[in-house]
Amino acid sequence: MSAPSHLSGPSPETPALPLAGLRVLEFTHMVMGPSCGMILADLGADVVKIEPGPAGDATRRLTGAAIGFFPTFNRNKRSLCIDLKRPEGVALVRRLAEDADVLIENFRPGAMDALGLGPAAMAEINPRLVYCALKGFLPGPYEHRTALDEVVQMMGGLAYMTGPRGRPLRAGSSVNDIMGGMFGVIAILAALRARETTGRGGLVQSGLFETNMILVAQHMARAAIEDADPEPFGDPGMRKPWPVYDVFDTAVPGEQIFAGVVSMGQWRAFCTAFGLEDLLADPALDNVPRLAAARPAFLPRVAEAFRQMTKAEAMARLDRLGVPFAPIAKPSDLFSDPHLLASGGLLDVELAASEGRAGGPAAARAGIPALPVHLPGGRPGLRRQPPAAGEHGIELLREAGLSEAEIGDILAAGVVTAPASGAVD
Protein backbone atom coordinates (compact mmCIF):
# COMPACT_ATOMS: atom_id res chain seq x y z
CA MET A 1 0.00 0.00 0.00
CA SER A 2 1.67 3.23 -1.10
CA ALA A 3 1.57 6.40 1.00
CA PRO A 4 -0.44 9.33 -0.36
CA SER A 5 1.71 11.74 -2.34
CA HIS A 6 0.70 14.77 -0.25
CA LEU A 7 2.54 13.44 2.81
CA SER A 8 6.27 12.95 3.16
CA GLY A 9 7.90 9.67 4.15
CA PRO A 10 10.09 8.87 7.15
CA SER A 11 13.71 9.82 7.56
CA PRO A 12 16.22 7.21 6.32
CA GLU A 13 17.26 6.50 9.92
CA THR A 14 13.73 5.58 11.12
CA PRO A 15 12.05 2.41 9.84
CA ALA A 16 8.65 3.32 8.45
CA LEU A 17 5.61 1.95 10.20
CA PRO A 18 3.33 0.33 7.62
CA LEU A 19 0.61 3.00 7.75
CA ALA A 20 2.90 6.02 7.95
CA GLY A 21 1.56 8.79 5.72
CA LEU A 22 -2.12 8.01 6.21
CA ARG A 23 -4.31 10.70 7.81
CA VAL A 24 -7.32 9.42 9.80
CA LEU A 25 -10.14 11.52 11.25
CA GLU A 26 -11.69 9.73 14.21
CA PHE A 27 -15.18 10.53 15.53
CA THR A 28 -15.56 7.93 18.26
CA HIS A 29 -16.24 7.21 21.90
CA MET A 30 -16.25 4.25 24.31
CA VAL A 31 -14.31 1.22 22.90
CA MET A 32 -15.25 -0.01 19.41
CA GLY A 33 -14.31 3.14 17.50
CA PRO A 34 -11.30 4.09 19.65
CA SER A 35 -9.86 0.57 19.34
CA CYS A 36 -10.09 0.83 15.55
CA GLY A 37 -8.29 4.17 15.66
CA MET A 38 -5.69 2.85 18.11
CA ILE A 39 -4.73 -0.02 15.82
CA LEU A 40 -4.35 2.35 12.88
CA ALA A 41 -2.33 4.77 15.03
CA ASP A 42 -0.08 2.06 16.44
CA LEU A 43 0.67 1.00 12.86
CA GLY A 44 1.79 4.52 11.99
CA ALA A 45 -1.27 6.43 10.77
CA ASP A 46 -1.73 10.03 11.89
CA VAL A 47 -5.00 9.66 13.77
CA VAL A 48 -6.76 12.90 14.68
CA LYS A 49 -9.38 12.33 17.35
CA ILE A 50 -12.19 14.86 16.81
CA GLU A 51 -13.78 15.40 20.22
CA PRO A 52 -16.86 17.43 21.15
CA GLY A 53 -15.96 20.82 22.57
CA PRO A 54 -15.36 22.07 25.09
CA ALA A 55 -14.97 19.09 27.47
CA GLY A 56 -13.90 16.40 25.01
CA ASP A 57 -14.93 12.78 24.76
CA ALA A 58 -17.24 11.79 27.63
CA THR A 59 -15.34 8.48 27.79
CA ARG A 60 -12.63 10.44 29.63
CA ARG A 61 -14.97 10.83 32.60
CA LEU A 62 -16.26 7.27 32.96
CA THR A 63 -15.71 5.48 36.25
CA GLY A 64 -15.92 1.98 37.71
CA ALA A 65 -15.50 -0.85 35.21
CA ALA A 66 -15.05 1.71 32.39
CA ILE A 67 -12.37 3.85 34.04
CA GLY A 68 -9.61 2.35 31.86
CA PHE A 69 -11.33 2.81 28.50
CA PHE A 70 -9.83 6.15 27.48
CA PRO A 71 -6.15 5.64 28.32
CA THR A 72 -6.20 2.11 26.92
CA PHE A 73 -7.58 2.87 23.46
CA ASN A 74 -6.41 6.41 22.67
CA ARG A 75 -2.62 6.30 22.58
CA ASN A 76 -0.66 7.53 19.56
CA LYS A 77 -3.44 9.98 18.57
CA ARG A 78 -3.79 13.74 18.40
CA SER A 79 -6.84 15.54 19.83
CA LEU A 80 -8.90 18.35 18.32
CA CYS A 81 -11.95 19.61 20.25
CA ILE A 82 -14.60 21.11 17.96
CA ASP A 83 -18.12 22.36 18.69
CA LEU A 84 -19.99 20.42 16.01
CA LYS A 85 -23.28 22.05 16.97
CA ARG A 86 -22.06 25.19 15.21
CA PRO A 87 -21.81 25.53 11.43
CA GLU A 88 -18.25 26.82 11.75
CA GLY A 89 -17.24 23.58 13.49
CA VAL A 90 -18.76 21.44 10.77
CA ALA A 91 -17.11 23.59 8.12
CA LEU A 92 -13.74 23.04 9.80
CA VAL A 93 -14.21 19.27 9.75
CA ARG A 94 -15.11 19.39 6.07
CA ARG A 95 -11.91 21.33 5.44
CA LEU A 96 -9.86 18.73 7.30
CA ALA A 97 -11.56 15.93 5.34
CA GLU A 98 -10.29 17.31 2.03
CA ASP A 99 -6.84 15.83 2.69
CA ALA A 100 -7.78 12.85 4.87
CA ASP A 101 -7.48 9.23 3.81
CA VAL A 102 -9.83 7.62 6.32
CA LEU A 103 -12.73 8.69 8.53
CA ILE A 104 -13.99 6.41 11.29
CA GLU A 105 -17.08 6.93 13.43
CA ASN A 106 -19.14 4.91 15.89
CA PHE A 107 -21.95 7.26 16.84
CA ARG A 108 -25.61 6.27 16.89
CA PRO A 109 -27.17 5.57 13.46
CA GLY A 110 -27.86 8.78 11.56
CA ALA A 111 -25.85 11.09 13.84
CA MET A 112 -23.13 11.90 11.31
CA ASP A 113 -25.69 12.40 8.51
CA ALA A 114 -27.57 14.87 10.71
CA LEU A 115 -24.36 16.90 11.05
CA GLY A 116 -23.79 16.89 7.31
CA LEU A 117 -20.78 14.60 7.79
CA GLY A 118 -22.22 11.31 6.54
CA PRO A 119 -20.53 9.15 3.90
CA ALA A 120 -22.32 10.70 0.91
CA ALA A 121 -21.47 14.26 1.97
CA MET A 122 -17.85 13.34 2.65
CA ALA A 123 -17.51 11.56 -0.71
CA GLU A 124 -18.46 14.80 -2.45
CA ILE A 125 -15.64 16.59 -0.64
CA ASN A 126 -13.06 13.84 -1.03
CA PRO A 127 -13.85 10.91 -3.35
CA ARG A 128 -10.69 9.11 -2.17
CA LEU A 129 -11.86 9.05 1.45
CA VAL A 130 -12.47 5.63 3.03
CA TYR A 131 -15.39 6.12 5.42
CA CYS A 132 -15.64 3.45 8.14
CA ALA A 133 -18.88 3.28 10.12
CA LEU A 134 -18.63 1.09 13.23
CA LYS A 135 -22.16 0.25 14.32
CA GLY A 136 -24.14 -2.10 16.48
CA PHE A 137 -25.52 -3.90 13.42
CA LEU A 138 -24.73 -4.08 9.73
CA PRO A 139 -27.57 -3.15 7.31
CA GLY A 140 -30.72 -5.15 8.02
CA PRO A 141 -33.78 -5.19 10.27
CA TYR A 142 -31.76 -4.32 13.39
CA GLU A 143 -29.64 -1.51 11.94
CA HIS A 144 -31.64 1.24 13.68
CA ARG A 145 -30.95 -0.19 17.13
CA THR A 146 -28.35 1.08 19.56
CA ALA A 147 -26.12 -1.75 20.80
CA LEU A 148 -23.60 -2.42 23.53
CA ASP A 149 -21.12 -5.26 23.85
CA GLU A 150 -23.35 -6.82 26.49
CA VAL A 151 -26.44 -6.50 24.28
CA VAL A 152 -24.92 -8.45 21.41
CA GLN A 153 -23.36 -11.02 23.74
CA MET A 154 -26.83 -11.71 25.15
CA MET A 155 -28.67 -11.84 21.82
CA GLY A 156 -25.82 -13.54 19.97
CA GLY A 157 -25.39 -16.61 22.17
CA LEU A 158 -22.02 -15.71 23.70
CA ALA A 159 -23.45 -14.97 27.16
CA TYR A 160 -25.33 -18.29 27.02
CA MET A 161 -22.10 -20.13 26.20
CA THR A 162 -20.11 -18.35 28.94
CA GLY A 163 -22.20 -18.72 32.09
CA PRO A 164 -23.75 -21.74 33.81
CA ARG A 165 -26.96 -23.03 32.28
CA GLY A 166 -29.75 -20.56 33.00
CA ARG A 167 -27.31 -17.84 34.12
CA PRO A 168 -26.00 -16.04 31.03
CA LEU A 169 -22.82 -14.08 31.70
CA ARG A 170 -21.01 -11.57 29.53
CA ALA A 171 -17.35 -12.24 28.87
CA GLY A 172 -15.06 -10.36 31.23
CA SER A 173 -13.82 -7.95 28.57
CA SER A 174 -15.21 -5.81 25.74
CA VAL A 175 -14.51 -8.63 23.31
CA ASN A 176 -16.93 -7.58 20.55
CA ASP A 177 -16.04 -3.90 20.80
CA ILE A 178 -12.34 -4.64 20.43
CA MET A 179 -12.76 -7.26 17.71
CA GLY A 180 -15.31 -5.05 15.95
CA GLY A 181 -12.68 -2.30 15.85
CA MET A 182 -10.19 -4.79 14.49
CA PHE A 183 -12.58 -5.92 11.74
CA GLY A 184 -13.07 -2.22 10.97
CA VAL A 185 -9.31 -1.94 10.41
CA ILE A 186 -9.40 -4.97 8.10
CA ALA A 187 -12.19 -3.38 6.06
CA ILE A 188 -10.30 -0.07 5.91
CA LEU A 189 -7.11 -1.74 4.70
CA ALA A 190 -9.08 -3.65 2.06
CA ALA A 191 -10.67 -0.41 0.86
CA LEU A 192 -7.32 1.38 0.76
CA ARG A 193 -5.90 -1.47 -1.31
CA ALA A 194 -8.84 -1.22 -3.72
CA ARG A 195 -8.34 2.55 -3.89
CA GLU A 196 -4.94 2.01 -5.46
CA THR A 197 -6.75 0.56 -8.47
CA THR A 198 -9.96 2.59 -8.57
CA GLY A 199 -8.75 5.91 -7.20
CA ARG A 200 -11.85 6.08 -5.01
CA GLY A 201 -12.62 5.32 -1.40
CA GLY A 202 -16.13 4.59 -0.17
CA LEU A 203 -18.13 3.33 2.76
CA VAL A 204 -17.07 0.28 4.76
CA GLN A 205 -18.79 -0.98 7.90
CA SER A 206 -18.16 -3.21 10.89
CA GLY A 207 -20.96 -4.50 13.10
CA LEU A 208 -20.88 -5.38 16.79
CA PHE A 209 -23.54 -8.07 16.45
CA GLU A 210 -21.89 -9.61 13.42
CA THR A 211 -18.55 -9.66 15.24
CA ASN A 212 -20.19 -11.62 18.04
CA MET A 213 -21.46 -14.13 15.48
CA ILE A 214 -17.89 -14.90 14.40
CA LEU A 215 -17.14 -15.77 18.04
CA VAL A 216 -20.20 -18.03 18.32
CA ALA A 217 -19.90 -19.63 14.86
CA GLN A 218 -18.16 -22.77 16.14
CA HIS A 219 -21.03 -23.36 18.58
CA MET A 220 -23.61 -22.79 15.84
CA ALA A 221 -21.82 -25.40 13.75
CA ARG A 222 -21.92 -27.87 16.65
CA ALA A 223 -25.64 -27.18 17.20
CA ALA A 224 -26.29 -27.99 13.55
CA ILE A 225 -24.20 -31.16 13.61
CA GLU A 226 -25.71 -32.51 16.84
CA ASP A 227 -29.18 -31.00 16.35
CA ALA A 228 -29.10 -29.63 19.90
CA ASP A 229 -27.80 -26.54 21.67
CA PRO A 230 -24.38 -27.12 23.22
CA GLU A 231 -23.75 -26.99 26.95
CA PRO A 232 -22.42 -23.63 28.18
CA PHE A 233 -18.76 -23.52 29.18
CA GLY A 234 -19.88 -22.69 32.72
CA ASP A 235 -21.95 -25.86 32.97
CA PRO A 236 -20.25 -28.55 35.13
CA GLY A 237 -21.67 -31.18 32.78
CA MET A 238 -20.08 -29.73 29.65
CA ARG A 239 -18.65 -32.50 27.45
CA LYS A 240 -15.04 -31.49 27.01
CA PRO A 241 -13.36 -33.09 23.99
CA TRP A 242 -9.95 -33.61 25.63
CA PRO A 243 -8.66 -35.75 28.51
CA VAL A 244 -7.66 -32.83 30.72
CA TYR A 245 -8.89 -29.27 30.19
CA ASP A 246 -9.50 -27.94 33.68
CA VAL A 247 -8.53 -25.65 36.53
CA PHE A 248 -6.97 -27.39 39.53
CA ASP A 249 -6.19 -26.43 43.11
CA THR A 250 -2.58 -26.79 44.25
CA ALA A 251 -0.99 -27.40 47.66
CA VAL A 252 -1.23 -23.71 48.56
CA PRO A 253 -4.83 -22.57 49.24
CA GLY A 254 -6.00 -20.04 46.66
CA GLU A 255 -3.30 -20.91 44.12
CA GLN A 256 -4.74 -22.57 41.04
CA ILE A 257 -3.50 -23.70 37.66
CA PHE A 258 -5.10 -24.59 34.34
CA ALA A 259 -3.78 -27.59 32.43
CA GLY A 260 -4.78 -28.82 29.00
CA VAL A 261 -3.83 -32.31 27.80
CA VAL A 262 -5.13 -32.50 24.23
CA SER A 263 -3.20 -35.26 22.43
CA MET A 264 -2.12 -38.83 23.10
CA GLY A 265 1.51 -37.78 23.20
CA GLN A 266 0.75 -35.22 25.88
CA TRP A 267 -1.39 -37.75 27.76
CA ARG A 268 1.41 -40.31 27.90
CA ALA A 269 3.94 -37.73 29.06
CA PHE A 270 1.49 -36.29 31.61
CA CYS A 271 0.60 -39.65 33.15
CA THR A 272 4.27 -40.65 33.43
CA ALA A 273 5.25 -37.38 35.10
CA PHE A 274 2.26 -37.20 37.47
CA GLY A 275 2.27 -40.78 38.78
CA LEU A 276 -0.66 -42.02 36.71
CA GLU A 277 1.17 -44.66 34.68
CA ASP A 278 -1.47 -47.32 35.32
CA LEU A 279 -3.93 -45.36 33.18
CA LEU A 280 -1.66 -45.91 30.19
CA ALA A 281 -2.18 -49.65 30.42
CA ASP A 282 -5.97 -49.42 30.12
CA PRO A 283 -6.96 -50.47 26.55
CA ALA A 284 -10.23 -48.55 26.94
CA LEU A 285 -8.21 -45.31 27.12
CA ASP A 286 -6.19 -45.65 23.93
CA ASN A 287 -7.37 -42.54 22.07
CA VAL A 288 -8.49 -39.00 22.79
CA PRO A 289 -12.28 -39.51 22.29
CA ARG A 290 -12.30 -42.46 24.70
CA LEU A 291 -10.28 -40.50 27.23
CA ALA A 292 -12.68 -37.56 26.94
CA ALA A 293 -15.63 -39.87 27.58
CA ALA A 294 -13.89 -41.36 30.63
CA ARG A 295 -13.02 -38.05 32.26
CA PRO A 296 -15.34 -38.51 35.29
CA ALA A 297 -13.50 -41.72 36.20
CA PHE A 298 -9.91 -40.44 36.26
CA LEU A 299 -10.21 -36.68 36.78
CA PRO A 300 -10.38 -36.91 40.62
CA ARG A 301 -6.98 -38.63 40.55
CA VAL A 302 -5.57 -35.86 38.34
CA ALA A 303 -6.93 -33.24 40.76
CA GLU A 304 -5.35 -35.05 43.72
CA ALA A 305 -1.98 -35.13 41.93
CA PHE A 306 -2.08 -31.34 41.55
CA ARG A 307 -3.01 -30.88 45.21
CA GLN A 308 0.23 -32.57 46.18
CA MET A 309 2.46 -29.86 44.68
CA THR A 310 2.79 -26.10 44.71
CA LYS A 311 1.77 -24.00 41.74
CA ALA A 312 5.43 -23.35 40.92
CA GLU A 313 6.23 -27.07 41.01
CA ALA A 314 3.28 -27.94 38.81
CA MET A 315 4.13 -25.21 36.30
CA ALA A 316 7.75 -26.33 36.09
CA ARG A 317 6.74 -29.96 35.53
CA LEU A 318 4.19 -29.08 32.83
CA ASP A 319 6.63 -26.74 31.15
CA ARG A 320 9.22 -29.51 30.88
CA LEU A 321 6.60 -31.80 29.35
CA GLY A 322 5.45 -29.25 26.78
CA VAL A 323 1.88 -29.54 28.05
CA PRO A 324 -0.24 -26.34 27.82
CA PHE A 325 -0.73 -24.72 31.23
CA ALA A 326 -1.46 -21.36 32.82
CA PRO A 327 -1.50 -19.85 36.28
CA ILE A 328 -4.81 -18.17 37.11
CA ALA A 329 -3.77 -14.52 36.94
CA LYS A 330 -5.54 -11.31 37.91
CA PRO A 331 -5.17 -8.14 35.82
CA SER A 332 -2.73 -6.59 38.31
CA ASP A 333 -0.45 -9.65 38.04
CA LEU A 334 0.26 -8.86 34.40
CA PHE A 335 2.23 -5.68 35.11
CA SER A 336 5.12 -7.88 36.26
CA ASP A 337 4.73 -10.73 33.78
CA PRO A 338 8.30 -11.57 32.69
CA HIS A 339 7.34 -12.43 29.12
CA LEU A 340 5.41 -9.20 28.57
CA LEU A 341 8.25 -7.18 30.09
CA ALA A 342 10.96 -8.89 28.02
CA SER A 343 9.07 -8.88 24.72
CA GLY A 344 8.06 -5.21 24.67
CA GLY A 345 4.47 -6.19 25.29
CA LEU A 346 3.73 -3.42 27.81
CA LEU A 347 3.73 0.29 26.95
CA ASP A 348 4.31 2.93 29.62
CA VAL A 349 0.99 4.75 29.20
CA GLU A 350 -0.12 7.79 31.21
CA LEU A 351 -3.47 7.18 32.85
CA ALA A 352 -4.19 10.79 33.83
CA ALA A 353 -5.81 11.48 30.44
CA SER A 354 -8.86 9.74 31.88
CA GLU A 355 -10.60 12.27 34.09
CA GLY A 356 -12.67 9.71 35.96
CA ARG A 357 -9.81 8.58 38.16
CA ALA A 358 -11.24 9.73 41.50
CA GLY A 359 -10.89 6.77 43.81
CA GLY A 360 -8.97 4.90 41.10
CA PRO A 361 -5.37 3.71 41.03
CA ALA A 362 -2.78 6.08 42.43
CA ALA A 363 -0.23 5.32 39.71
CA ALA A 364 0.02 7.96 37.00
CA ARG A 365 1.39 5.41 34.52
CA ALA A 366 0.93 1.71 33.89
CA GLY A 367 2.15 -0.93 31.48
CA ILE A 368 -0.72 -1.18 28.99
CA PRO A 369 -0.52 -3.99 26.39
CA ALA A 370 0.88 -3.24 22.95
CA LEU A 371 -0.63 -4.61 19.76
CA PRO A 372 -0.16 -8.41 19.74
CA VAL A 373 1.90 -8.38 16.54
CA HIS A 374 5.59 -8.35 15.64
CA LEU A 375 6.55 -6.51 12.45
CA PRO A 376 9.87 -6.58 10.55
CA GLY A 377 10.86 -3.48 12.53
CA GLY A 378 9.73 -4.91 15.88
CA ARG A 379 6.64 -4.43 18.06
CA PRO A 380 4.59 -1.26 17.37
CA GLY A 381 5.28 1.05 20.29
CA LEU A 382 4.20 4.23 22.00
CA ARG A 383 4.82 7.44 20.07
CA ARG A 384 2.24 9.64 21.79
CA GLN A 385 0.58 9.43 25.17
CA PRO A 386 -3.25 9.55 25.20
CA PRO A 387 -3.93 13.21 24.48
CA ALA A 388 -5.49 15.79 26.72
CA ALA A 389 -8.76 17.11 25.35
CA GLY A 390 -7.94 19.46 22.45
CA GLU A 391 -4.20 19.15 23.09
CA HIS A 392 -3.21 19.39 19.43
CA GLY A 393 -5.88 21.81 18.28
CA ILE A 394 -3.66 24.72 17.34
CA GLU A 395 -1.03 22.66 15.53
CA LEU A 396 -3.76 20.92 13.54
CA LEU A 397 -5.36 24.22 12.58
CA ARG A 398 -1.97 25.45 11.40
CA GLU A 399 -1.46 22.26 9.39
CA ALA A 400 -4.87 22.88 7.79
CA GLY A 401 -3.55 26.18 6.47
CA LEU A 402 -5.41 28.60 8.76
CA SER A 403 -3.71 31.89 9.46
CA GLU A 404 -2.84 32.94 13.00
CA ALA A 405 -5.65 35.52 12.84
CA GLU A 406 -8.16 32.88 11.74
CA ILE A 407 -7.01 30.56 14.52
CA GLY A 408 -7.37 33.33 17.06
CA ASP A 409 -10.91 34.07 15.90
CA ILE A 410 -11.91 30.39 16.02
CA LEU A 411 -10.56 30.01 19.55
CA ALA A 412 -12.16 33.22 20.74
CA ALA A 413 -15.53 32.14 19.34
CA GLY A 414 -15.30 28.77 21.08
CA VAL A 415 -15.53 26.78 17.85
CA VAL A 416 -12.31 25.01 18.85
CA THR A 417 -11.16 24.46 22.42
CA ALA A 418 -7.43 24.17 23.05
CA PRO A 419 -5.33 24.16 26.25
CA ALA A 420 -3.89 27.50 27.26
CA SER A 421 -0.38 26.14 26.76
CA GLY A 422 -1.11 25.88 23.05
CA ALA A 423 -2.09 29.54 22.66
CA VAL A 424 -1.43 31.30 19.39
CA ASP A 425 1.84 33.24 19.38
N, C-alpha and C positions, 0 to 999 in steps of 0.2 A: 504494500500500500504506500504510494508516494505521498510526501507531504505537500500541502497546498503551496503554490508558488508565492503567495503573498506573505509567507512567514519564512524566516531564515532558519537554517539548520544549526546543529550544535557546533561547538568549537571542536577542533581536531583532537583535543586532549580528553574530551568527555564523551564516553560512549552514548550514543543516542538511545533513549528509550523508544520503544516501538511506535508510540503515538505522539511523539514530539512533533510539534507543528500544527496539531489540531486544536481548534478553539471550540469549546463547548459552553453553551449557556444552560445553566441548571436552574429550573424552577421546581424545587422539591421540598418536602418536609418528611418527618418521621424516619423510615428506614428504607423502603423499597427504592425510591428515587435517589436518596443520598448514597446508597450502596452502589447503584449504577454509576453515579458520578465519581465515587471514590475509586472504583476499579479503573475507569478511564483516566483519572488523575494520577493514580499510582503508576500507570503504564505510560505516563508522559504527557497526556493532553493538558492543555491550559483550560482548566474548568473554572468558570466564573459562576459563583453561586449568587443568583439574584434573589435577595431576601426582601420581604415587605418592610418598608420604612414606617416608623423610625426604629422600632425595637428589634427587628430582625426575625428570623425563623422562630416560631413558638416552640419548636423542638428544643431550643436552648434552655427553656425554663421548665421542662418536664422533670418530675421527681420519681421516687420509688423505683419500680422495676424498669422505668424508661430513662433513668438519670444518665445512663451511659450512651444513649443514642447519638447525641450530637458529636461528642469528641471521637467516638469510634468511627463514624462514617463520613466525616467532613475534613479529613486531612488532605494536604496537597491541593487545596482549592483557594481561590481568592473570593472575597465577599464584596458585593455591591448592594446597598440598601436603597430601594427605589419605592416611592409611593405610586403604586400602580392604579390607585383610584383616581389619579389625576391624568389628564390627557398628555401633559408634558412627560410624565413617567413612562407611559406607553410609547410615546414617540421616541424616547431615548432607547428603549428596548429594541424598537424596530431599527433604529440606527445601528445598534450593536449587532443585530442579526444579519446585517448586510455582509459582514465579513466572517460570520461564524460558519463552522462546519456541521455542528450538531446542536440540537436543542433537546433537552430532556425535561419532562414534567410528569408529576404524579398527583395533580390536584383532582378534585371531584370532577366527574364527567360534565363537560360543557363550560368549565370555569375559564379555560384559556380562550375559548371561542368568544365568551362574553366580554373579554378584555380586548378583543381584536387581535389576539396573538395565537389563534388556532393554526392548524397545519396548512389550511388553504391560504390564509392571509400571509403566513410566513413564506410560503412557496412563491407568492407574487413578488415578495421582496428579494428572495434569494432562492432561485430554483435548485441550487446545489445543496441546500440545507437538508440534512437528515433529521427528521423530527420524530423523536421517540416518546410515545405516550405510554406510561406505566400505570396500568389501571387494575381495578379489582377483577374485571372480567373482559375478555376479548369480545368482539362484536357478537351479539346474540341476544336472547331474551333477557339475560341478566345484566346487560351492559350498563343500564341506568343505575344499578345499585352501588351503594358505597360499601366497600369491604375492608376488613381487617385481617391480619394473619390468622387470628383465632376464628373468625367467621369461616374462612375457607377451609381451615383444618376441620372444623365441625361438619360442614356440609360436604366436604370432599373425602371423608373416610379416614383421614389421618388421626384425628382425635380418637375415633373408635379403635383404631389399630394400636394406639399408644397406651391407653389406660386399661384397667381391669374391665371385664365384661359388665356393661351397665353403668360404667363410670368413665365416660369419655374425658380424656385429658389432652390439652394442647402440648406439643413438644416444648421443651424448656428453652427454646430460642426462637427468634423470628425467622424460621427456616424458609418460609415462602417469600417473605419480603426480601431476604438476602439473595435467594436463588432467582426470584423474579427480577431483581436488579441485574444479576449476572446474565440471565437470558436476554434482558434488554441490551446489554453490552454485545452479546453475540449477534443480535439483530442489527445493531448499529454497525458493527464491523462488516457484516454481510452487505448492508446497504452502501457503505463506503467503498467496498470492493466493486459493487455493481456500478457505482458512480464513476469509477475510472473508465468504464466502457460507455456509459450512457451520457455522462456529464450532468446528470440530474440526481437529486436526493429523493426525498419522499417520506411518507409516513410509515413508521414501523411501530409495533406495539408488543408489549409483554403483559400477561395477565396473571394476577395473583392466584386465582382459582385454577387456571390451567397449569400453573407451576405446581400447585399441590397435586394435580392429577398425575404428573410425572412421578412424584414421590410415591403415589399409591398404585401406580400401574402394575407393579409386580403382584400386589394383592388382588387386583381386579383379574389378572390372568389366572391366579390360583382359584379364585371364586368360579371362573368360567370352566376351568379344568375339572374341579371337584363338584361343581354344581351346588356349592354351599359357601356361605360367608366364612372366612378364616377366623381363627381365634385371635383375639387381640394379643399383642406382645405382653401386656400386663396380666394376662390370664394365667394362673398357675398351671392350668391344663393344656397350655399351648404345645402343640406337637413340634418339637424342635427337630430339624433334619440331621443333626450331628450328635456324636456321642456325648461331648461335653461342650456346653455353650452357656455358662452360668457364672453367677457371682457367688463367691465363697467367703466365709469367715475364716480368719487366721487365728493364731495362738494369742494375739493381742486383741482384747475387746475393742470393737470399733474399727479395726483395720481389715479391709476387705480387698479382694482381688477378683478380677474377671479372668477366666481362662476359656479358650476355644480350641477344642480338638476336633478337626474337621476332615481328617483323612486317615487312612489305615496306617500310613507311615507314622503320623503323629501319635495315633493311638498306641501303637507298639512301643514307641519311645516313651510316651507318658506312663504307661503301665509299668514298664521296667524301672523308671526313675522314681515312681511313687509307691512302690511296693504292692502292685496289683498284678503281678505276673500271672497269677492263676487264671485271670480273665482271658489271657491270650490263648489258653489251652481249650477254651470252650468253643466247640465247632459251631454253636448257634450264634456266635458273635464274630463271624469271619468277614463281614463287610459293613460298610457305613449304614445302610438302611436297617440292617438287623440290630446294630448297636443302638441306633436312634430309637427303635421300637422297644429296646430293653432298658432304656434309661432309668425307669423307676426302680429296677432291681439293683443296679450297681451304683447309682448316683450317691446314695448315703455313704458308701465306702469312700468315694472320691471326696466328699465333703469332710469326712473324718480325717483323711490324709492331709487336707489343707489345714485343719484345726491343730495339727501337730507341729506346725512350723510357723515362723513369723512371716510377715508380708515380704520382708527383704529376702528371706531364705527361699520362699516360694518363687519370687520373681527371678532370682538368680538361677534356680533350677530350670524354670520354664525357658528362660533366655538361652541357656546352654542347649536345650533341646530343640530350639527353633519353633516352639509352640506359641501361637498368639496369646498374649496376656496383657492386662492393664491394671494398674492400681486404680482405685475409685477416687478420683481427684475432685476437689472443689475449685471453683474459679480462681480463688486467691492462691491456690497451690501452683498455678501455671506461671506466675511471675518468676518463679525460681526454677522452672523446668530446665534441666541442663541441655536438652536437645534444642529447645527454642532459643535459649541464650547463645549456644554455640553456632547455630545455623542462621542467625540473623532474622529469626522469626518473630522477634518482639521489637516494636518501634517505640521510642521514648516520646510519647504523646502527652501534650499538656491537656489537662482535664478542665482547666479553669474556663475554657470557652463555653462550657455548659453552665448556664446561670442558675440551674436548679440544684446546686450542690449543698444547700443548707442541710446540715445533719448528715451529709455524705462523707466520703473518705477524706481524710486530712491531706493526703498526698496531692501535690500539684501536678505530678506527672505519673505515668504508669506505662508499663510495657504492654502495648496494644498489638495484637497480631497483625503481621504483614500479610500481603496476598500470598496464598499457598502455592506459589509458582516460582520456578527458578529459570531465569532467562540466560542467554549467552553471556550477558554482562553481570549476572548475579541476581540476587533477590531485589525486587522493586522496593525502594526505601522511602524515607521521610524527607521530602524537600521543603514542605511548608507545614507548620502547625495548623490545627483547626483555626480558622480566622475569627477574629472578633467581628461583631456585626458591623458591616460597612467598612471594614478595615482598609480595603483596597479601592475604595470609591474614587478618590481623586486621581490615582494613577490610571485607573481604567478610563475615566473621562478624558484624561490627556491622551491616552492611546487611541481613543475614538476620534481624536482630532478637534476637541472642543478647546476654545481659547480660554485663557485664565479668566477673562471677564465673564464668559459664558458659564464657566464652572462656578465662579463666585455667585452669579445670579441664581443658578440651580440650587446651590447650597442654601443661599439666603431664603429662597422660596420654599425650602423643605421638600423639594422633589427628590433629592438625594440626601441621605444622612451619612455623614462620615465622621470618624473620631476627630477630636480637636487637634490631635498630633499630626493629622494629615492635612492641615489647613493650607489653602492656596498661598503661595509666596507673595 
